[in-house]
Amino acid sequence: MTRQELCSTIAAVLLLAATAAARQSSAPRSSEIAAFMGTWVFTMTNPQGAQETVKIWDKGGAAAATVQAGRFPPLHVAGMLYDGDMFVLTVTRFENGKPIRAVISLTRDGETMKMAQMLEFSETIKRGTGKKQEG
């Protein structure tokens, strides 16, 4: 994939996720995303060895979630979209004090979950694989 194709793909995903999140009046029902519920710790390949934690729980029958990078405080997920085998989250991160949007796609792979994270203004897709934490 060329650099221009990658940028176009990322822009399309960001637009799609933002549009879907804006249209969605409520979070998916917890029962719809049961396979994604829990605390997942991801070891990222980009940047190598970084850690991300995604927590997904039931809040009155609807899904709620946070995303946490390393030791930074967890950020509440602003938008959620469930589409078959993919759960997409949108969150606003802060880099150098400036807000940037992030779109995170989660897919189950047996006992593990895969994450692909696209940050606004970045040509890099951050990837990681995680396991559900006990308790």
N, C-alpha and C positions, 0 to 999 in steps of 0.2 A: 504494500500500500504506500503510495506516495505521500509526501508531507501534506500536500494540498488536499488529498482525499481524506487523510486522517483528520485534518482540521475541519473539513466539511462534515465528516461523520460525528465528531465531537459536538460541533455546533448544532447539528440536527438532533442529537440525543438530548442536549441541554434544553433546546427549544421544546421538544416533545415532552420531556419530563416536567418542565415548568408549566406548559399548557395543561397537561393532564392533572398536575397537582392543583392548579388553579380551578379547573372544572370540578374536581372531586370535592364534594361537600363534606365528606367525612372520611376518616381513616378506614382501611379495610377491617372487616370483622375479624376478631381474633381466631375464630373457628376456621376462617378461610386460609389463614397463614400459619396454622399450627406447627408445620414442619420448620418454620423459621423462628419460632418463639424461643426465648432464652438469652443467655449471655454467650457471645461468640468472640473469641480472641483470635485475631488474624496476624500472621507473620507476613509482612509485605516483601515483595521482591523489588519494589521501587518505591521509596528508597530501600535498599537492601537491609533487611533485619529490623526495619521499623515495625511498630506494633500498633494496631487499631483494635478497638473493642466496640462491638455493636451489641446493644441491649434492646431486646424487643419483648414487650409484656402486654398483658391484658389490662385495659383501663375502661372498666364499665362495658365490656363487650366489644370494644374497638381496640385496634392495635395502637401502641405508643412505642416510641423508640428514641434512643440517644446514640450518638457516635462519639468516640473518644480517641484522640490521637495521643499515644504514649501516656505521659503524666499530666497532660493538659486536662482541664475540666471537661466533662461531657457536654456535648451540644445537643439540644433537642431537635429532632427531625421535624422539618416544616411541612413536608409533603411525602405521601406514600402512594405507591401504585403497585397493585398486584396483578400480574398477568401470567397465569398458568404456572410455569416453573421459575419465574423471575419476580423478585421483589425489588422495587426501585425506591430509593430514598433520596430526598433532597434536603440539603442542610446548608446553612451559611457558616463558612469558616472565616477565620481572621488570620491574615498573614501580614506582618509588619503593621498591624493596627488597622488594616483595610479589609472590609468584608469582600469575600469572594464566594460564589455559589459552587457547590459540589453536588454531583449526581453520583449515587452509589448504586450499583446493581449487585444483587445477591442471588446466587443460584446454588441449590443443594447438589451435592455430589456424594451420595451415600451418607456416611457419617460426618463428612466435612462440608464446608460451605466455601464457595469461591466469591471473591469480591473484585469488582472492577470499579475504580473511582476516577472520575473525570473532573478536573478542576477548571473553573472559568479562567480563560487567558492562558491555559497550558496546553501544549501539544502532547503531553505525556499522559498515558493511562496508567494509573497506579494499580497494581494487582497484588492480591494476597490470597492465602488459603487459611481457613480457620477451623477450629474445633469447638464444639459446644462445651461450656464449662459445667461441671457438676455443682448442684446445689443452688 
